[in-house]
Amino acid sequence: MNRTTAPGGTFGPLQFQLVLLRRMADHQAGLVEQALRELDVGRSEMREANRRWQAMVRSPRGRGTLGRYRSVLGPPEETVRRRVGDLECELLRWSIPLWPDLRFEVTCAPGGAVWNEWLVRAPDASGPLLLAIGDLAPWSCTVDEVAHAFRPAVPIEGDAPTRWRLAFSAPDGAGAPRACVAEFSWGLLQRLLRS
């Protein structure tokens, strides 16, 4: 895996991937360990990347949210305009090498305020076929994909800013409907809770 960093060894795409992984480690430690091996980094590097990211987020002299993403990830690979209600929003997307079929997407309101930031399926990539509980494997699908597959899905506030939950009903192995809550980090499925 390419250990991409910003010029001068500053915070770059590799470190940003480690920030994503740090939040996911709470639910999927095994998958995170595997990803760290693929990136050829250790847990200490992941913790340090997260510490530096949090310092950037909290710095009173720091760039705004969108400026921070641009400085870390470079120019977006794709910019799309989308209407949300009465507002024309801008979606900016970047490739994330660890998940080649996904893009990191930032939704900006008019004026540049960031409304949302998460992983989404790349426009040219096929998403998983989600028909039942057994199809919901960790890291296999995004919030949007689960919400569209199992309607109606009700959003529930997560326990951290980059975490989301969806409540919905899905068929189990026998085809019987089961109430579920899916937990996501940075928009990627982490685990499924069943009642």
N, C-alpha and C positions, 0 to 999 in steps of 0.2 A: 504494500500500500504506500502511496506517495505521502511522505511526511510534509505536507504543504504548510508552510508558515508564511506570515507576512514578512516583508523586507526587514532585515536587521534582527530577525528572531522575535519580533513582537507578536502580538496576538493575531492569529490567522485562522484559516478554515480548519486545520487540524484541531486547534484548541477549542474552536466552536463545537466541533463534533464531540469533544470530551465534555463540554458543558451539557450538551443534550444527554449524553450517556450518564453523567452524574445524577441527573434527576431520575433517570430510568432505573438506576441501580437499586433504588428502594424497593422496586417490585420485581425486577428481572435480573438479579445478580449474575446468574449463569450466562445469560445472553450478553450482558455487559462485559463479563470477563472474556468471553469469546471475541467480542468486538475489539477489546483492548489488545488482545493478542494479534488480531488482524491489522490493527493500526501500529503495532509494535511499540506500545507504550504501557506504562504501569499505572497502578492506582494512585500513586503519589502525583504523577503528572496530571491525572484527571482531577484530583483534588485541587492542585495548584491552578489549573485552568479555570475551575469553577470559582476559586477564591478571587482570581484576577477579574473574571467576568462580573462577579458581584461588586467588586470595587469600582468597575467602570459604570455599572448600573446606578450605584449610589453616589457617585462623585458629583458634587455640585457644579464642577467645572466641565463635566463630561459632555459628550455629544448627546443629542436627543436620540431616541430609540432608533429611528430610521438611519440617522447618521452613524450610529454605532454599528448597525448591520452592514452598511455600505463600507465602512472602514475595515471591518473584519472579513467580510465575504467578497468585497469588490463590487463591481457593477452587477446588477441583476442580470441573470441569463434571459429573463423574459419579464415584460411589463404588460399587464392586461388591464383594461378599464372595464369595470362592472358596476351596474346600477344596483344599489341596495336601498330599497324604499325610494325616497326622493333624492338621494345623494348619489353622485357619481364617484365611485371609489377607484383606487388604483391597487392592483395586486402585483407585488414584486416577488419573483421566484428565483431561487438559487439552487444549483445542484449540490448535493451532499454526497461525497464519494462513498461513504459507508452504506448508504441506501440508494443505489443508482436509479431505482424505479420511483423514487420520491423526490420532491422538491421542498425546500424550506420556503414558505410563503408568508409574506407580511402584507396585511391589508391596511391601507392608508386612507384616511378620510380626506376630504378637501382641506387644504392647508397643511397636510403632512402629518397629522396626528396618527399614531399607530393604534389600530383597533384590535388587531389579532395577529398572532405569530405562531405558526405551527407547521408540521409536515403534512403535505398533501401528495396524492398520486401525480406523477408526471403526466402531462397531457397525452404523450404517445405510448404510455405503459398500460398494460392490462391489469386491472385490479383483480382481487380474488373473487371467486363465486361464493357468496355468503347466503346460505339457505337455512342453516341450522346452527345450534350451539357448537357442534363439533368443528365448524368451519372457522371459529373465532380463536385462532392461535395467536399468542403474543407476537407482536411486531409484524403481523401479517396484513393489517388493515388500518385505515385512518378513521377519525371521527365521522367524517362526511360519508365514507363508504358504509359504515355500520348504520348511521342514521337513515340512509336511503334504503338499505336492505331490510331493515326491521322497523317499519312504520306502524304506528307512531312511536318515535323515540323521544323521550323527554329529557332535556338537559338538566343536570344537577350540578350545583356548584362544587368544584373540586377543592381539595385541601391545600392547594398552593396555586400561585398565578399561572403556572404552565401545565396545570392538570385539569382535566375535564372528566365528567362522568355522564353516561347516558343510561337511562332506564328504559327497558323495552321488553317485549315478549318474543321468544324464539323457540322453534321446535327442538325438542331433545332427540336422542337417538331413536326413540320409539315414535317420534312425530307428535308427541304431546307438547302443548305450549308451556313454557316455563318463564317465569319472571326473572329478568337478569339486570344486572348493573355492570356496564363495561367501564373500566378505568383506563384513561389515556394520559400519557405524558408527552408534551410537545405535539399532540395530535395523533400519536401512534399508540395502538392498543397495547396495554401492558398486562391486564388480567381481567378475568370475568368472574363476577360474583353471582351465584345463583341462590334463589330463595327456595 
